[in-house]
Amino acid sequence: MNAVIIAIAVMLVLSLARVNVVLALFIGALTGGLTGGLDLSGTLNAFSTGMSGGVGIAMSYAMLGAFAVAISRSGIPEWLSVKIINRVKSGEISGNQLMLKYGLFAALLLMAFSSQNLIPVHIAFIPILIPPLLVVFSSMNIDRRLIACLLTFGLTATYMQVPIGFGSVYLNQILGGNLVANGLEIDLALMPKAMAIPVFGMFLGLLVAVFISYRKPRTYRVEEAQMITATEVNLNVSTVVISLLSIVMVLGGQLLTGSMILGAAMGFATMVIGRVVCWREADSVFTDGLKLMAAFGFIMIAAAGFAEVLRTTGEIPALVAQIQSLVGDNKALASLMMLLVGLFITMGIGSSFSTVPIIATLYVPLGMELGFTPLAIACLVGAAGAVGDAGSPASESTIGPTAGLNVDGQHDHIRDSVIPTFLHFNVPMVLFGWAAAMAL
């Protein structure tokens, strides 16, 4: 059996068995390396090499975490939480609960959307904003699996469709750049069009989650110590202005330099200079940010090592070659198998940004040989690279929601984040990605 399949299967089984994700990635990498022809030393060297490539991502998360903690010091997240809590506890709740609930869902979606482009803090906003809202979710008996689906959809669909911020990185630099590098002539402006139908499939999955799967109330334990005192929070005008300016600095710094680290550093510095964060407390705020994102950083570093081991074995091209020999000239079967292989690879690596460069070198020539249009090839590569992001145990798109929803120990990462997002997003994305590739 192909070493890639064995490694990912081991990692997924261990994760489902509640083994820590970092340890599951490491054991999966060892298994894949040894079954793929590498000796123990070669496997460990490849894992270490890959880990060094994930340090940049971890540093970005650390800076974004520091900026997120600085934003929390402004009082804006607490102010928003208190406003929602007071609405829930008000006498109007019986008449307007439905409107309030769906308004809350829409607000969470907008926050997740903006975290990818308008305010590119990625998942750093979740541990700051979501924990104070858990008492709201519990008082309204909202199923947290639904909240996980809302957040994951906002985090993934945005970068797959909107070419700004993280979307610009994925659509233009990673997807478009790798297509062109592998000999496909295509206008990069067409990338959002290529991904539109697969993203629409995800949207339909979200509607199923909201109105069918997790519509029924679910009861959670609310400890007295976790209750939020809904006292009014007064915001200082200058604090709000400085906070908005810092957000502009983060976005502008990233767009001008292409560096999330520099953008986040500029935003953090703006908060310190504007005295939203006291100079004497800047070090502790930065340290809190590091603690906030440390778990995410370690998982992404381990995922980078896991991916490097899979690449070093040379088994990924062999897996795709096996698929090519099976499908022959059957375009319908070929497109379906491409998406399924992409799903399997991304589930293991945990990052669509890392998967696209791997599969583009193989899928572009294969797609051209089978007679797919450039737009269809772009759809296949983009969807195959992104399809496993939503439901992977090692993906920040599932790790982030779990970090916010599990602060009281009532939200399991695999059963309440990974499995729901896999079923509602990956399954329809494979189906709609396949339909798009055949229609484009």
N, C-alpha and C positions, 0 to 999 in steps of 0.2 A: 504494500500500500504506500501511496505517496507520503513523504515525510511531512509535507505541509498539512495534509488532512489529519495525520496522527497528532502533530503538535497542537493544532487548534482544537481538536477533539479533547485532548488531555486538559488543555487550559479551560475549556468550557465545562467539562465534567467537574473539575476541581472547584470552579467558581460556583456551579450549581450546588456543590456539596458544602458551601459556605467556607471554603478555604480563602484566605486573604488574596485579593486580586494580584498583588505584586508577587506573592509566592506562587500563585497559579501560573502567572506569566513566566516566571523563572523555571519552574519544573517543566512547563510546556516547551520552553526553549531548549532545555537540556534533552528532552525526549526527541524533539524534532531534529536537533543537531546530531545526536547519536544514531538515530534511524536514517538520517540523510547522508551518512558517510563520513561525518566529521568525528574526530576523536574528542575526548573530554577537554583537552587543552584547546583545540581549535574551536569548540563550541563556546567555551568560556571567553576566549579572545574575541570571537565575533560578538558575543553578548556585551562585552565591555566596550568594544568599538561602537556598537549601536547606542549604548547608554550615553556615550560622550556626545553623540548627535542629538540626544534629547535634552541636554543641559540648557541649550538656548530656549527651548520651550518652557522648561522649568523656571528659568530666569524671567521670562515674560510673565508667567503666572505669578511669580513672587511680586513683581512690580505692580501688576494689576491688582493683586491682593492688598498691597499697601495703599493703592489709590482707593480701593473699595472701602477699606477701614477708615481712610480719611473722609470719604463721603459720608460714612455713617456718623462720624463725629460732628457733622454739620447739623444733625438732627432731622434731616429730610426724610430718611426711611422711617424713623420713629414717628414723625408727624403723620406720614401717610398711613402707617399701621394704626395709630390711635384714631384717625378719622374713620377708618373702616370699622374698627372695633366699636366705636360709639354709634355708628350707624346700625351695626348688628344688635347692640344692646338697647337701641331706642325703641319707643313704642310703635314705630312705623314698620317694624320688622315683619309683622304678620301680613301686611298688605304688600310690601315691596321686597320680600325676601328673594323671590325669583329674579326680579330685576337686579337686585344687589349682587346675587350670586353670579349671574352672567356678566354683569359689569366688572366683577372681580376677575372672572376668567379673561375677559377682553383686556383688562389692565395688565395681567400677568403675561399675556401674549405680546402686548406692545412692549413691555419691558424686555422680554426675551428677544424680540425683533431688534430693538434699538441697541442691545448689548453686542450685536454683531456688526453694526455699521455706524449708527448715529453716536453712540457712546460705547466704543469698542472695548468693553471690559470683559467680554466673553462671559464665563460662568462665575466671575468673581462677585457679581451682584447677588447671587442666590444665597450664599450663607449669611449675607447681611440682611436681606429683605425678607426671606421666607420664614425663618424661625419665629420672628414676632407675629407672623400671621397664622401660625399653627393653631393658636387658640381660636381664631376666627373660623378656620376650616373645621375644627372640632365642634364648635358651637353650632355650625350649620350642617354638621354631619356630612361633609364633603369627602368623597373617597380620594385619598392622596394619590392613588394610581392615576386618577384623572389629572391632578396637578402635575405629576411627572410627565404625562403625555403632552400637556400644554407647553411646559417648559422645553421639553426635548424638541417638539415641533418648531417652536420659535427659534431655538438655537441652530437647528439643522436646515430647515427650509429656507431661512434667510440667506445663508451663505451660498446655497445652491441656486438662488434665483436673483438676488440683488447684488449687482457688481460694485459694491461700495464696502470699504472696510475689509472684514474677513471674506466677504463675497468677492471682492476684487482679487484677493490672493488666490482663492480657489478657482474662480471662473477664468480669470485672465492669465494669471501667472502659472498656476499648476495645471489646470485642465487645458486651456488654450495653448500654453507654452509647450506642454508635452505632446499635444497633437501636432503642432507645427514642427517640433523637433524630430518627430518620427515620420515626417514626409507628407502630412496631410495639409492640403491647401484649403484654408477656411478663414473667414472673417471672425475675429475674436468677438465682435459685437453680437454674433449669433449665439454665443454661449448661453445666455438666459433663455432664448427660444428653444435651444436643444434640451434644456432641463425642465421646461414648463410642464410637460405632460407627466413626468415622474413626480414632480412636486405636487401636481394636482391630485395624484393618487394618494400622496401622504395627507393632503387636506381632507380627502374623503375618509381616510382612516381616523383622522382627528374627530370628524363629525360623529363617526361610529362610537368612538371612546366617550365623547361628551353626552350624546343623546341615547346611547344604547348600553354599551358595556359597563360604564361606571356611573350611570344615572341614579341608581338606588343609593339611599343614605348608608353611610358606614360609620359605626361608632368607634371613637378613640378615647383612650384614657387621658384625662386632663389633671395633672398634679397641681396642687395649690401653688407650689413654688414656681410653676411654669406660667401661671396666670399673669397677664400683663395688666398693670394698673393703667386704666385708660384716662389718665389725666391729660389735660390739654397741653400741647407743646407749642410754645411760641417761637416762631422762626424770626431771626434777625434778617433784615433786608440785605445788609451788606454780606452776611453769610451766604444767602441764596445767590447773590450776584457773583461772589467769588467762586462758589460751587459751579455755577453755570459757566463761568470763565474757564475753570479748570477742565470742565468737560470739553469745551471748545479746544483747549490746548492739547488734550489727549487725542481728539479726532484730527486736529490740524497737524500735530506732530507726526502722527502715523501716516497720514496721507502725503505729507511732504517728504518724509524720509523713508517710509516703508518699514519703520521699526516700531513695533508695539512697545518694546522696552523703553525707547526714548520718549514716545508719546506718554506712557504712563508716568515716567519720571518727571516730565514737564508738568503734568497734571498735579502730581503730588507736590512738586515744588511750589506751584501756584497756590495750593491750599495752605502751605506753610508760610509763604510770603504774605498771603492775605490774612493770616492769623486765624484761619478756621481751625488749623492745627497749631497748637502752641509750639514754639521752637524747642522748648525744654522737653516736650512730649513727642517730638518727631521720631526719635529713636524707638520709643516704645510702640508708637503707632506702626512704624515700619516692621518692627518685630512681630506685632500682632498680624500684620498682613502676611508675613512669611509663614506663621503658624497656620493661618487660615487656608493657604493654598499648598502647604507642604505635602499633604496626602495626594493631591492632584498631580503635583510635580513628580513625586516618586513613581506614581502609576505610569505617567507618560514616559519617564526615563526608562522604566522597565519595559514598556511597550515598544520603545525604540530599539532596545536590546533584543527583544523577541523578534521584531521585524528583521533586524540585521542577520540573525541566525537563519531565518527562513530564506533570506536572499543568498546567504553564503552557501547553503546546501545546494543551490542550483535547481531545487525541486519545483520552484514556481513556474519557470518556463516549461519544465517537463509536464507539469499538471495541465497547463494550457495546451501544449502539443498533444497530449492525450485527448483532450476535448476536441481539438481540431480533427484528429483522426477519426473520432467517433461521429462527428456531425457531417463530415464530407462537404457537399455543396448545399446542404439544407439550411437556408438562411434563417428560417423560423426556429429551428432547433439550435442553430449556432448562437443566435442572439440570446435565447433563453439560457443556454449553458454559460455564456459569457457573464450574464448577470448573476447566476448562481455561484460561479467561481469567484467573482468579485465580492459577493456577499460573504462567502466563506473566508476569503483572505482578509477582508476588512473587519469581520467579527474577531479575528485573531489579533490583527495589528491594532485595532481600536481607533484608527484615524483614516478618514478618507483622503486627507492631505498627503498621507504617506503611501496610500494604496495606488493612487492614480499614476505616479511615476513608474511603479512596478508593472502595472498591467498595460499602460499605453504602448510600451515598446513591443508588446505582443498583439494587442487587440487592433491597433491601427493597421499594420500590414495584413492581418487576418481579415479585417472588415473590408479593406480595399480589394483583396483577392476575391472575396465573396460577392462583391458588387454593391455594398451598402453605400448610400450617399454620404458625403462629408458630414451633413447634419445628423444623420442616423448614427454615424460612427462617434460623433461628439456626444450624442445622447447615451450610447452604449458605454463609452468609457467613463463619462461623468456619473451616470447612474450606477454602474458597476463599482465605481470607487466609493460612492457615498452610501450605497444601499445598506451596508452593515454598520454604519456609524451610529444610528439611533438605538440599535439593540445590542451593542457590544458591552460586555462587562468592563472592558478597559477604555471605553470612550468617555471623554469629558462630557459628552452630551447626556450620558446617564449618570456619571459620577457626580456631576454638579447638582442635579435635582435631588439625588439621594443625600448629599451633604446638607442640604437645607431641610429636607423632609424627615430626616432620621435623627434629629438632635435629641428627641425624647425616646429613641429606641423602638419606635413603632412603625418603621418603614424599612422593609428589607430591600437591599440593593438589587438582588437577582429577581425575586418574586414580585416586587412592587415597582421596580423601575425598568429593568432589562427585559423581562418577559412581556409586560404590557406594551412597551414601545416597539419591541420586535414584531409583535403580532399586528399592531395597528399601523406601523409605518413601513417596515421592511417588506412584508407580504404584498401590500398594494403597490409599493414602489417597484417590485420585481414585475408584477403584472402590467402596470402602466408603462414601465420602461420598455418591456418587451413589445407592447402595442405601439409605442412611439417609434421604436426602431424599425418596425415593419411598415409604419405609415409615412415616416418622414422621407 
